[in-house]
Amino acid sequence: MADHPNVALIRAAYEHFTEGGYVEQAAALFSEDVVWRLPGRGPLAGDHRGIEAVVGAIREFERRAAGTLRVEVYDILANDTHAVALLRATGNRAGKRYEALEIDVSHVRDGKITEFWSFSEDQDATDEFWS
């Protein structure tokens, strides 16, 4: 059985992120009015609205992790309107190591990511690492 087209969309977005330096190619997969919702109390938490804000947040994550941020996607599940990615994120920052299982949920419309939420297994540790 072939993967749902939204699996390919989400997989492409993560491939661009993990290859490094391809944020613009990943951004082409977002709608203009995309919203990235990040829970927690860290400095990057909150709703990032619009492509420029989302790209800015991604670049800030990259900057803070000094190029060490990696995402290993375990699986992607999708239907016509949503996709769920199960992944492990790792990185280093200021002498600290980050490693967490995460779940990202994306809303998809007309072949573009319109909204996504990112959830960490340990939000307190995530907030501390990025702060």
C-alpha positions as CSV (number, residue, x, y, z in Angstrom):
1,M,0.0,0.0,0.0
2,A,1.4,3.4,-1.0
3,D,1.9,6.1,1.6
4,H,-0.7,8.9,1.9
5,P,0.5,12.1,0.0
6,N,0.6,13.9,3.3
7,V,3.2,11.5,4.6
8,A,5.4,12.5,1.7
9,L,4.8,16.2,2.5
10,I,5.8,15.9,6.1
11,R,8.7,13.6,5.3
12,A,10.0,16.2,2.9
13,A,9.7,19.0,5.5
14,Y,11.8,17.0,8.0
15,E,14.4,16.1,5.3
16,H,14.9,19.7,4.6
17,F,15.2,20.6,8.3
18,T,17.7,17.8,9.0
19,E,19.9,18.5,5.9
20,G,20.6,21.9,7.4
21,G,20.5,25.1,5.5
22,Y,17.3,24.2,3.6
23,V,14.8,26.1,5.7
24,E,13.5,28.0,2.6
25,Q,12.8,24.7,0.8
26,A,10.9,23.5,3.9
27,A,9.1,26.8,4.1
28,A,7.8,26.3,0.6
29,L,5.7,23.4,2.1
30,F,3.9,25.8,4.4
31,S,0.9,27.9,3.7
32,E,1.4,31.7,3.9
33,D,-0.7,31.9,7.0
34,V,0.9,28.8,8.8
35,V,0.8,28.8,12.6
36,W,3.4,26.9,14.6
37,R,2.2,26.3,18.2
38,L,4.9,25.6,20.7
39,P,3.8,24.8,24.3
40,G,5.7,25.6,27.4
41,R,7.3,28.6,29.1
42,G,10.6,28.8,27.2
43,P,11.7,31.8,25.1
44,L,10.5,30.2,21.9
45,A,7.1,29.0,23.2
46,G,3.9,30.5,21.9
47,D,2.2,30.8,18.5
48,H,4.4,31.7,15.6
49,R,2.1,33.1,12.9
50,G,2.9,33.3,9.2
51,I,5.8,32.0,7.1
52,E,8.3,34.7,8.2
53,A,7.6,34.1,11.9
54,V,7.9,30.3,11.5
55,V,11.1,30.5,9.6
56,G,12.4,33.0,12.2
57,A,11.6,30.5,15.0
58,I,13.3,27.7,13.1
59,R,16.4,29.8,12.6
60,E,16.4,30.7,16.3
61,F,16.4,27.0,17.2
62,E,19.3,26.4,14.8
63,R,21.2,29.4,16.2
64,R,20.7,28.4,19.8
65,A,21.8,24.8,19.1
66,A,24.8,26.0,17.0
67,G,24.0,23.6,14.2
68,T,23.7,20.5,16.5
69,L,19.9,20.1,16.3
70,R,19.0,16.8,14.7
71,V,15.6,15.2,14.2
72,E,15.2,11.4,13.7
73,V,11.7,10.6,12.4
74,Y,10.4,7.2,13.5
75,D,7.1,7.3,11.8
76,I,4.5,9.5,10.1
77,L,0.8,8.8,10.1
78,A,-1.5,10.8,7.9
79,N,-5.0,11.3,6.4
80,D,-6.5,14.0,4.2
81,T,-6.3,16.8,6.8
82,H,-3.7,15.8,9.5
83,A,-0.4,14.2,9.9
84,V,1.4,13.0,13.0
85,A,5.2,12.6,13.2
86,L,6.8,10.5,15.9
87,L,10.4,11.6,16.4
88,R,13.5,12.0,18.5
89,A,15.2,15.4,18.7
90,T,18.7,15.9,19.9
91,G,21.1,18.8,20.3
92,N,23.8,20.5,22.3
93,R,23.7,24.0,23.8
94,A,25.9,25.7,26.4
95,G,27.4,22.4,27.6
96,K,24.0,20.8,27.9
97,R,22.6,17.8,25.9
98,Y,19.0,17.7,24.7
99,E,17.4,14.4,23.8
100,A,13.6,14.0,23.8
101,L,10.9,12.0,22.2
102,E,8.5,14.4,20.5
103,I,5.1,14.2,18.7
104,D,4.4,16.8,16.0
105,V,0.8,17.2,14.7
106,S,0.3,19.0,11.4
107,H,-2.9,20.3,9.8
108,V,-2.7,20.1,6.0
109,R,-4.8,21.8,3.4
110,D,-4.3,21.9,-0.4
111,G,-0.9,20.2,-0.1
112,K,0.5,22.7,2.4
113,I,1.1,22.6,6.1
114,T,-1.3,25.2,7.6
115,E,-0.8,24.6,11.3
116,F,1.4,22.4,13.5
117,W,1.9,21.7,17.2
118,S,5.0,20.2,18.7
119,F,4.9,18.2,21.9
120,S,7.9,17.0,24.0
121,E,7.9,14.1,26.4
122,D,9.3,16.4,29.0
123,Q,8.2,20.0,28.5
124,D,10.1,21.3,31.6
125,A,13.4,19.8,30.3
126,T,12.7,21.3,26.8
127,D,12.0,24.7,28.3
128,E,15.2,24.6,30.3
129,F,17.3,23.5,27.4
130,W,16.1,26.3,25.1
131,S,16.2,29.0,27.8
